Every structure is written in C-alpha cells, then in structure tokens.
Amino acid sequence: MSEKNISGATYVKAEAGYFEKRTLRRSAGFWGIWGLGVAAVISGEFSGWNLGVADAGFGGMTIATIIVIVMYFTMLFSIGEMSAALPHTGGAYSFARAALGPWGGFITGLAESIEYVVTTAVVVFFAAQYANGALEAFFNGFSISPYLMWAILYAAFVIVNALGAAVGFRLAIIVSVLAIAILAVFVIVAFATGSFSVDKLFDVKATAGNSAFLPHGFLPVLAVIPFAMWFFLGIEELPLAAEESHNPQRDIPRAGIFALVTLLICAVVIFVVNTGVNGATAIQKSGQPLLDGFALMVPKSLAGILAVFALIGLLASLQGIMFAYGRNLYSLSRAGYYPKFLSVTGKRQTPVIALVLGAVIGYVLLVVVQFTTDIGSSAATVAGAIVLNIAIWGAVVAYIMQMISFIVLRRRYPNAKRPYLSPTGIPGAVIAGVIALVIFVAFLFSPGYQIAIAAIAVVYIVGLLIFGFVSRHRLVLSPEEEFALSHGLHGNPQVEGYDEMEDEVFGSASS
C-alpha cells in the first residue's frame, strides 16, 4: 500500500531519499535563537509603528501598545509550550495540524506564509528608504530607484540566508546587538541635546470634547493596534528554528521570552523618546522616524552616517524574517501542502528554492502596491501602510488559530511530553486569542484596511481551492504529520528520524 486516507486527507509514501534531500543543520544555541527573535522584530522600532500615532494621539497609541504587550506575552508563553512539545520546523502549522486536522494546519500555515513573506516586503520597503537616505547624504542627492533597491536588498539577503544557518544565526546576534546599540545612542543624544520634550508627545490637536491624551477619543485606539503590533511582530517565528537548534525544547521557550523582554524595553523607550523628539503629529508622516529624529538633533554633515546606522536595524529584521518565510514554506512543502520541490535543500542545507520564491512574491507585491499608489513621499508612506496591514492581518489569523490549537492540544493530547509549561496556561491563551480576535474584527470594520482584507481573501480563496482539490491528496508523513497522527507520541525528528510511522500507516489499517 503506497497511500492511505486519514483525517480527510490522503497520505502517500515518500520516495526513497525524500527526507535526505530535505535536511536542515543544527547550528543554534540559546543566543542564536535570541538573536533571531530580536533581529526579526527590531526593525519595528525603526519604522512602521509611527504610522498610527497622530490618529490616536500619544495616549491612544500607549493604550494600544499595552494591549499588544499583553497579547504577545500570553501568546508567547503558549507558543513556547507548544514548540517544546512539537520541536518541528512547522511551527504554527504544526500546532494547528495536530489540534485541528489538515485543514486547520493549512489555514494556519498559509496565514503565516502571508505574514512572513509580506513582512519581509515591508522591511525591504522601509530599508530602501533608509538606504537611499544614506546615499543622498554621501553622494550629493544621488539615489537609486526603489524598484532596483528592492531587488538589491532581496538578492543580497537571499544569498546570506543561503549560506547556511550557522552564518545566519551568527549574523542575527551581531546585527541585533548593533541595532540595540543604535537605539541606545538615539536616546542618549535626545537627552544630551535637550531635544526631547514631553509637550511634543501631546501636540495632536484635540477634537471637540476630547483631551490631549486621547485627542480623537477612544475609538481610534482599535484602529492603531496594528501599528503597535509592529513593535513585536515576528517574535512568534522562533519555533520555525526547532530543527536547527541544538536543544529546541529548552532554548526556544527561554530565548523567546528573553527576546520579547529585550524588545519590550526597546519599544517602550523608542516610542516615548522618538515621539518626544519628532512630535506626535509629525512622526506619523515619516517613513524613517528614527533618521528624521536624528536629523533634528545633530549636524547635517552626520546625516549619511546616521542613515547607515539606522539602516542596520532594518537589515537585522530582513535577515530574521526572511529566515521565517523560508522555513515556513519549507515545512509546508515537505509535508506536501505546497509543491514539494520548494523544500529541497542545497549543499549548505538551507531551503534555497523557498527563499527565492518568497523574495519574488514579495517583490511583485511591492511593485504592484507602488504602481497603484500615486508617486510622492506621502504616497510612499501610504504604500508602506497598505503592505504592513496585509502582514498584520495574516499574523492575526495565525495568532487566533494558534491559541485555539493550544487549548485543543492541552485537552486532546494530555500525555504528550511538555518540557516547558506556559505559566498562564489556558487562561493566557484565551486572553491572547480574544485580543487577536478583537483586532481581526476591527480590521473588518476599518475602511483603511479594506485593501489588505481583499488581498488576503483572494489568496485564501485560491489557496483553499488548490489544497482541497490537489495537495490534500498528496500529503507526506513529515514530523509534523507524524505527531498529529500518533496523538503526540511520535514525531521528534532528532530522535526518531523522518519515517518512523510509515510502516504503521501504510502497513496496517490503523490510523
């Protein structure tokens, strides 16, 4: 027997050497995982978060950020427990597959594909602006077309990621430390020069009946939550490094929390200080708020150097988030949800084909959004916001599915080994899930996000049709699938190998 119908899907026996062509190399310890988590997110402190400050005011953005902080901590506790119990590259797809079946796994995996591919595009978009800022300062106004700059950035980091996980993890640590140092320099300069002013935090003109703290009332708080999420978006990618970590059960939960605390400190400090330098009204219009803040504090002769420093934060996230979409596409491809050739790894045991495909999709998205948006500095900011919102909504769908998965796994697989337990347990997962659901609903009723919703709806319709009629009948017993089919008793790749259950499934009627 070479195929078997289980759980509404058809599994086929992997060809000889299938998994040998799809291997990853263990290269990361605690600090490598920490660096990956910080690197993937740190660009959120450099650009993106500021796009909602004036709409809600400093007070409204503060409330939105607090809500987001609660969501990310309770969610990361839950993800840490699941990642330790399911140490596979699949991450969110793996969790949902075990809890909610193949359809749940696909829906969640596709949401993360959207999140990570599009988040990479957002980072490329803002990094190009910072890079051109540096070029203009050093070369008397010379700049490169954004289309060419995007291509350069994508090509450079596909090559970096293709060099191997060991290179990527080391680079992640280095750029994370550098990015944090640059944020620290900004804060020091702000206070040393007297550029920070509390009054600038509240310079948004209040509408009738409202205060300086909430100049437009409470309702805009819900609308700006996606921008507050940009402070932390991507930290949930760490389970994707499970098969490249020396001790994933221990290091991924611990490093994830440590990375989140690091990012929390950076986010709070830069949110307050950068806004207090630029002003709440002005900062929302900026595509490069940190660089614009530096420009207000130091001589113009230093603008080029500062632009390079600011660019480092964007490049850090470009490295980290590109790793995420590469492993996400790899894991879904290895299991057969996506075309199987995407999971083939090269000599350095990295999913090169998946990395290239994600880069092509992201580049095309940027071109389409830029082409359909009026040219100009304000239009560029709008284009960045559109792409950012697509990434955020994909993330929110994945968050909701993961929190549901956590609750189901706690009940359905009570005997599965859980080396790490969430300190907030099921109540924490409920809190994170409810907040994510509120954000999801807020998107639906916010006119500014309709383009993002329409784009994701089209992707899902196409994806679900392909999965339902084609790939659902060609799945393979990858580690994620083995864990689900064995109720948590199989599926640890570093212990059992990749074909532990094939004899059980294809040699008997049991499932």
N, C-alpha and C positions, 0 to 999 in steps of 0.2 A: 504494500500500500504506500503510495507516494503523496497522498493528500488526505486531509481529514477536516470535516465540518465541525466547528466548535464555536459556541458563543456567537452565532450569527456571522461567522467568517470562515473562510477556507484556508487551511494551512497546508503549504507544500513543503516537501523535504528539501533542505538546502543541498545544492550541488556540492560535489567534493571540492574542498578548498575554499568554500564560500566565506567562512569566517576568517580564515587565514589571510584573505585579501582585504579584510576589513578590521584590522587591528590598530589599537592605539597604544602608545608607550607611556608607562607610568613615570612621571617626572616631577610631580609637585608634592611638597610638604605643606606644613601649616602656613608659612609665609608666602609661598607661591599662590595658595588659594586666597589668602588675604589680599595679596597684590592684585589678583584677577578681579576680585569683588570690588575693590576700590577703583581700579583702573576702568572697569566697565561703567562706572557711575560718575566718576569725578568731573566729567565734562558738564554735568548738570549744575555744578557750582559756577561754571564759567559762562554758560549761555542757556537760554531756554526758560528757566524758572521765572525770569523777569517779565515775561510776556503777559502776565496777568496782574501785576502789582497795581497799576493805576485803576484798573476796572473794579477791584475790590478794596483798594486802599491798603495801606500797610497793615492795619488791624485785620481786615478781611483775609489778606494773604497769610497773616500769622495764624489765624484760626484754621485756615485750610491746611497749613503746614503741620499743625498739631494733629489734626485728624489723620493726615497721611502718615505721620510718625507712628501713631498708634496702630494703624493698619500694617505698616511694614514690620514692626517688631512682632506683633502677634502672628503675622503671616510667616515671618522667617523662622520663628520657633517651630511652627507646624511643618514648614518645608524641611527644616533641619532634622526633625524626627523621621520624615518620610525618606529623606536622602540617605540617612544612616541605615534604614531598613531595606531600601532598594538602591544599592550602590551601582547604578547603571547610568550610562551616558544619557538615557532618555529623559531624565528629569521630570518635568511636569507631565509629559506624555506618558511616561512610565507610571506615575502615580495614578493618573486618571484611567489608564488602561487596566490596572489592577482593580480599581474600585468600580469603574463604570462601564467596562467592556470595551471592545474595539471602537465603537462609535464615539464613546467618551474620550478614548485615547486620541482618536483622530481629531476631534473638535478642539481638544486642548492643545495638541501638538501643532495644529495649524495656527491657532491663536498665538502661540509662542513664535512660530515661524514669522508671522506678520510683525509681531513685536520686535524681534531681534533684527530682522532684515531692514525694517523701516527705521528702527532706532539708529542703526548704523548709517542709514541715509541722512538722518537728522544731524548726526555728529559730523558727517562729511560736509554737509551744508554749512554748518557754523564754522567748522575748521577752515573751510575755504575762505570764509570772510576774514578770519584772523590771519591766515596766510597771506592774503592779498593786502591786509593792513600792514604787515611786516614788509612786503615787497615795495609798497608805495613809500614807506618811510625810508627804506635803504636806497631805493633807486629812483628818487625824484618823481613819484607819482605813477611809476610803472606797475601794471597789474596784469593778471592772466584771466582770460575768460573763465567764468565759473564752470562752464562745461568741461574745459580742459583741466582745470584744477581738480574737479571731482574725479575725473579719470585718473589723474596722477595719484591722488590720495588712495583711491581704491586699489590701484595696481600695486602701490608701494606696500600696503598692509596685507594684501593677499599674499605677496611674496614673503613678508615677515612671518605671517601665520603658517605658510607652507614650509618654513624652515624647520619646524618641529616644535613640539610642546615645550621642551626644555628651554629653548630660546624664548618662546612666548611668555612663559612664567617668569623667567628672569627679567625680561623687559618690563613685564607688568609691575614687578616690585620697584624697579628703578623709576619708571615714569610716575608711579603712584606717589613715591616719596618726593619727587621733584614737583609734582603738581600741588601737593600739600604745602611744600615749602613756598611756592609762588603765592598761594592763598595767604600764607602767614606774612609774607613780605607786603602784600597789599594792605593787610590790616595794620601792620606796623607803620607803613608810610601814611596811611589815612589819619592815624592819631598823632604821628610825629609832625605832620604838616598842618594839623588843625583842620583838615578838610572834612572830617566827619561832623555832621550836625544833626541833632535829634529833630530839629524843626523840618529838615528835608524829608524825614520819614512820613510826615503828615502833610505834605504840600499839595495833595489832591483836593481840589475844591469840592466841598460837600454840597450835595443837592438839598433842597428844602426838607427840613425835618430830620436830617441826618447829622452825625458828628464827624469830626476829623478822623476818628478811629475807624468808623465804617461810613465813609463819605457817600456811598450809594446804597446803604442798607445791608441786610444780611444775605439777600438772595444771590448776589454775585459771588459769595463765598463758594457755592457749589460749582459755579462756572469756572473758577480759577484753580480748583483742586487738581486738574490735570497738569497744570504748570508747577504746582507744589510737588507733584509726584516726580517731576524731572530731577529733583534733588536726590532721589533714591532709585529711580527706575533702572533695572538691570541687575540689582544685587541678588535677585532670585535666580540668576543663571548658574550659581555655583554647583548645584547638583549635576550639571552637564559635564563637569570635570571629574566625575566619580571614577571613571576607568583610566584616568591619567593622574590620579592621586595615589600616593603610597599607602595612605591609611584613610580612605574616604569616610568610614564610619565615625572616626574620631575628628578628623581635621575639618571636614566640610561644615558641620554644625557650629563648631567652635570658631573657625575662621570667619564664617558668615556673620555671626553676632559681633565679633570684634571689628570686622569691616564696616558693619552697619553703625556701630558706635562711632567709629572714625568719621564716617560720612555725616552722621548727625551733628557732630561738633563743627565740621567744616561748613555744613549747610546753614546752621543757625548763625554762625559768625559772619559768613559772607552775605547772607540775606540781610542782616541788620547793617553791616558796615558798608557794603556796596550800595545799598539803597540810601544810606545816610550820606554818602558822598555824591552820588548822581542826582538824588531826588526821586521820589516815588513816581512823579508824573513823567519825568524824562526817561527813566530807566526802562519803562515798558516799550519804548520805541527803539531800543537799542538791540542790534544783532550781536554786539560784542560788549556787554555791560562791564566786564572787568577791565578790558582795554580802555573803554571810554572813561572809566573811573580813574585809571592810571593817568590818562591824558589830562584830567583836571587837576592832578596833584604834582606832576613832575614836568620838567622842561621838554619841549617838543623834540629836542635832539635825542632824547632817550626813547622815543616812541617805537622805533624799529625793534630795539632790544626787548622792550616790554611786550611788544606784539609776539615776538618769538617765545618769550616766557609764557604768555597766556595761551599760545598755541599748544604748548606741551600738554596742558590739561585735556584739550580736545583729542590730541593724538593718543593719550593714555586710554581714553574711552574707546577710540577707534580700534585699538588693539584688543581691548577686553570684550567689546560687544561683538566684534567680528568672530572671535573665538566662539561666542554663544551661538550665532546663527549657523556656523559651520558644524558644530556638534549636534544642534537640534536637527538640521537637515540630515546629517549622517545617521542619527539614531532612527529616525522615521523611515529613512531609506533602507537601512539594514534590516528592519522588520518587514519591509515590503509596502508600507503605507505610501511612500514616494517611490519613484523609479529607482531600482536597485543599484544602478551604476553610480548614483550620487554618493554612495557610502564606500566606494572603493578608495583605499588609502594608498598614498605614494610610498616611496622608499623611506621617507622620514616619518611614516605612519601618521600622516595628517590627511584629513578629507579635502584634498585639493579641489576636486570637482565641485563639491558642495560650496566651498569658499568662492570659487569663480562664479557659480550660478547666482549666489546671493548678491555678489557685487554687481552683476549685470542687471538683476531685477531692481536693486536699489538705485543704480544709475539711471535706468529708464524712468523710474518713478520721479526722480529729481528733475529730469528733463521735461517730463510731462507737466509737472506742477509749475515749474518755472516758465514754461512756454505758454501756459494758460493763465498766467498771472501777469498783470501789467508790469513793465520794467520800471525799476526805481528802488530807492533804498527802503521806503515803507512797504512797497510791494514785496521786496525780498523778505522782509520780516513776516509778512502775511504768508508767503510761501512756506517759510520755515515752520510757522504755527500750524499750517494745514498738515504737513508731513508729521510733525510732532503729535498732533491729535490722532492720526492714524495709528501711530506706535502706541500711544497711551490706551486707546480703546482695545487694541489687540491684547495689551497687557492685562487690562481689567477683566476681559473674558477669561484669560488664563488663570487669573487670581481666583475668580469665583469657582471655576472648575477644580482648582487645586484644594481649596478649602472644603468643598463638598467631598472631594476624594479623601481628605484627611479624616473626616468624620466617618465616612463609609469604611475606610481601612481599619480604623480603631474597632469597629463593630464586626466587620466581616472576617478579618484576619487577626484574631486576638492572640494566636500562637506564633505569629511572625516575630523574629528577633528584632528588637528595637534597642540598639546600643545607646541611643540618645532619646530622651523623652522631653517633649515640649513642656516647659514649666507652666504654660497657660492652658494646655490640654484642649479639649473640645470647646470650652467657652471662648478661648482665644481664637480658634479657627472660626467660630460663629461671628465674633466681633469683626475680624478681618474680612470675612465673606460678606457681611452686611454692609460694611463701608464700601467695599468694591461694588456691591450691587447698587448702592445709592449713586455712586459715580457713574455706573452703567446707565441708570435711569436718567440721571442729569444730562448725560450726553444726548439721549433721545429727544429731550425737550429743549435743547440749546441750539438755536438756529446756526450759530457759528461752527458747529461741529458736523453739520449735515454732509459735507463733502467726505469727511473721514468715515462716517457711517455708511454712506453709499459705496465707497471704495471697498470697505471690508465686506459688505453684503455681497457684492459681486464676486469677490474672491471666495467667499464661503459657498455661494451657490455653485460655482464651477468646481470647487474642491469636493464638496459633498457628492455631486453627481459622478465625478471621476472615482471617488472612493466607493460609492455604492455599487457602481456598475463594473468597475475594473479591479482596483487594487485590493478591495475587501476579499477578493477570491484568490489572492496571491501572497498571503502573509507567510512569514518565516518565523521559526521559533528562536527569536533573538532572546537575550537575557530578560528583557522587559516582559516578553510574552511568556517565557517560562515561569517567571514569578507569579504572573496572573493566573496561569492555568494550574499551577501547583498550590494555589492558595497560600503563597508566601513561603513555601518550603523549598523551592528551587529558584535558581536564577542569579546566584552570586558568581559572576564571570571569573574572578580571580581564583576561585576555589574549585568550581565545577566544570569550567570550560563552557563552550557555547552550544553544545548539542546534548546536554545531559538528558533531556526529556524526549528526544526523538524516538528512542525505542519504545518508551511508554505510549506516546501518542500514535505513532504510525504502526506500532506492532500489536496494539490492542484496541479495544473499543472504549476503553476508559478515557475520561477527559477531566 
